[in-house]
Amino acid sequence: MRFVDLGKERYLSAMAATSTARVTLRYDVQPTRDDWVLPEEPVPESLPHSLTVDLIKALLLHWVARVRLDAQVAPNLAVRWVAERPKVGLDPDLCVITPRTPEGDDLDSLCTWKTGHSAPKLAVEVVSKGHPYKDYARAPEKYAASGTGELWVFDPLMVGPKALGGPLRLQVWVRAGDGAFERVYAGDGPAFSPTLNAWLFAVDEGRRLRIADDREGTLWWRTQAEEAYAARQAALAETAAALVEKEAALIEKEAAIVEKEAAIVEKEAALGRIAELEAELRRRG
């Protein structure tokens, strides 16, 4: 299955629903810069940051499995796009790659010049207290240069620098038809994701990001664990209903038996009275 191609009219219609917060930025970026070199050691992240990323990852993984998409969801993967400078790149908190690379789950870095490697269709950055400037300033330029199709910048703690227009709870950047990388949404949400053909919501006082099929937020996406839990709850409810129905049938059956036994007792009593009357008649006769 391929990602949904919304078409220009469908895309503009969805964007119109968030027109009050829509912003378009266009400017030239270099394909590589010295300050885009990936660090040798990973930057440690806080527990709230990890929990936020883990939820988004679980939602995307279950979506990929549910729609049977030829894709992989990778956390903290080195993404590189200049063969001559393989240390220049970025490492998204999450990215969706489609189609899957030949290495599959053994992939250790995504190099877009290699056969079977393509730029992420979707990338997600969750802003953290330690380095908010990176996600607000450098990240969009690097993703623009990398060829990434769509970028979400989610700022759950609202720590983005004011000098860069922050803090903004949610930003959505997309690749335009002419190749430009545009910020099409900046605000508190909900925001439309063309890649997923779904809506993004900041929930739990803005600390978590969830996804729904509709702008009203009634058709929520679930993780595999949530889906399994809901299935178990439904099965338990069905079992409980069946037990109640079975118990009601037993009560009805027992009532019928009691009624039948009462009828037998009444009949026996009537026969006894008849026998007494017959005996009395015989004595008098």
N, C-alpha and C positions, 0 to 999 in steps of 0.2 A: 504494500500500500504506500502511496506517496502522500506528502503533505498536501493539504487542501489548497488549491489555487482559487482564491476568493474572486479574482477578477476585479477590475478597477471600480465598477459600480458598487459591488458588495463591500469592498474595502472602504471606500469613501463614506458609504452609509454607516458603517460601524464607527468610523472615526467621527462622524457628525454627532454621534451620541455623547462624545466627550469634547466637543468643539471649544468649550469654555477654557479647557486646560491644554489645548493643542498648541505645540510649539514646533517650529521647523528650523533646524540649524543646518547650514551647509557651508563648509569651508574645506580647503585643500589640506590634506595630511600627507606626510612623507611615508613611504613604504617601510622605512626603518629609521631608528634613531639610537644613539648610544645609550640613552637612559631607558631603553626598552629591553635591555639585556635581563634575562631571568636570573634571579638570585640562585646561588648554589644550594642554600638551605631553605626549606619551606618556612613560611611565616606562621607562627602558632596562632590559633584562633580560640576565642572564648567558647564556653559551653553554650550560651544563648545563640551565638553565631552558628555553631555546629547543629543545634537543634532546628534552627530555621532552615538551614541548607538541607538537612536530612529529610524534612517534611516535603520540600519541593522535589527533592530527588525521588522520594517514594511515590509522589503523585505522577511524576513524569515516567518513571519505570513502569508503573501499572498502566498508564496510558499507552505506552509503547507496546506492552503485552496485549492489552485489550483490543487495540486496533490492528494488531499484527503488523506493526511497522518494522521495516528493515532498518533498524537504528540502534544506537547504543547511547546510554547516558553515562557520562564520565565526570567524576569530581576531581578538581585540582589537577587537571591534565595539562601538560605543557603543549601549547599550540604554537607552531612555528611556520612561517610562510616565506622566508628568504633563505634559499639554499646556501648562498654565499656567507650568510651570517646565522648559523643554526642556533646561536645562543640568544638571538633576539626573538622575543615572543611574549606570550601572556599565559596565565594559568587560571582559567575561569573557576569560580566556585563550583559551577556546573556547566556542562555543555551537552547538547544533543547532536550527534553526528549521524548523518544518513547519506548514502547507505553505510552499513557497518564496514569497518575497515577489515582487511584480510586478517589482521592479528586478533580481532575480536576483543575478548576480555583480557588478552595478554598485551594489549596496546600500552606502551609506556610514554609515548609522545606522538602528537599529531603533526605531521610535516606535510603541508599541502602540496609540495612538489613531488611527493612520492606517489607511485601508482596505487590507486585504491584509497588514497587519503583526500578528503575534501574539507573545506572550511566548515566550522560548526554551523548548522542550520539555526541553532538557538544557543545563546549563552546567558548565564545568570550570574550577577555579582551582588552579594549581600554586603552592604557597607558596614564596617566595624569601626569601633572607636580608635583603634590603633593607626589606621591609615585611610581616613575618609577621602583625602585629596585624590588618592590613586583612582578610586572608582568614579569620582566626579569629573576629573580633568583628563588623566591619561587614558583611562579605560576606553571611552568612546572613540578616541583617535586610534588606539591600537586595534580595536575591533573593526573600525572602518578599514584600516590598512590590511587586516587579516582576511577580509572577504566574508566575515560572519554575516549571516542573514538577518538575525534579530538579537537584540540585547535587552535584558531587563536589569535595571539597577534599583535594588530594593534597599531602602534605608530604614530599618525597623526602629532604630534608636533615635532617628532624626539628628544625626551628628554631622551631616554634610556641611562643608564650609559656606558661610554666607557670601564670601567673595566670588563663589561660583554659582550663585543663585540658590543655594541651599538654605536650610535642609528641605529636601523633597522626598516624600515617602516613596514614590514610585516613578520611575522613568522607563519609557519604552522607546527603543531605537530600532528602526527597520531599514533594510536595504531598498532604496527606490528603484524604479524601473531603469533609470539611467546610471545606476551603480552608486549613486550618492548614499551616504548614511545619514538618516534623518531622525531627529528626536520628535516623535509624533504624539507623545503624551508625557506630561509632567504634572503630578498632583497626588491626591490621596486615594485615587481609584474610585470606582472600578475602571480598569484600563483594558482595552482590547488587544489581544495577541493574534496577529494575522497568521503566524506559524501554526498555532494550536486551533485557530478558529474558536477561541474561547475567551473568557473574561478573567482578569486577575483582581483579587480582592485582598486588601490588608485587613486581617482579622485579629482577634485577641488583643484589642487596644493597639493595633498596628504592629504587633510583634511578629506575626506570622503571615505568610502569603499562601492563599488558597486559590483554587481555580474552579470556575463554573461554566456550564455551557451557555447560560443566559445572563444578561446584564442585571436581572433582578436577583440573582444569587439563589435560585431555588433548585437548580440542577447541579449540585456540587459533585466535583470529582472526588473519588476515594482512593486511598492507598490500598495495596493488596491486603494489608492487615485489617484495615477498616472494612473492606469488602468481605473478608472472611468472618469478621466479628458480626457484621450485619447479617450474613448468611446463617451464622450460628444462632443469632437471636431470632431470626425468622423461623428457623427449624424448631427452636425451643417453643416459640409461640404456637407453631403448628402442632407440635406434640402435645402441648398443654391443652389446646383446643380439642384435639382428638381424645385426650383423657377425660376432659369435661363432658364431651359428647358420649363417650363410652360409659362414664359414671351415670349420666342422666338416663341412658338406656337401661343400665342395671337397676337403677332406682325404679324406673317404669316397670321393668320386668318383675321386680320384687313386689311392687304394689299390685300387679296383676295376680301374682301368686297369693298374696294376702287376701285379695278380693275373692279369688276362687276358693280359698280355704274357708273364708267366712260364709260363702254360699253353701259349701258342703256342710258346715256346722249348722247353718240355718235349715238346710234340707233334712239333716239327720234329726234335728229338734222337731221339725214338723212331722216326720215319720214316727217319732217317738210319741207325739201327742195323738196321732192317728191310732197307733197301736193301743194306747191307753183307752181311747174311746171305744175301740172295738172290743177290748177286754171288758170294759164296763157294760157294754150292750149284751155281751154273752152272759154276764152274771145276772142281768135283769131278765134275760129271755129264758 
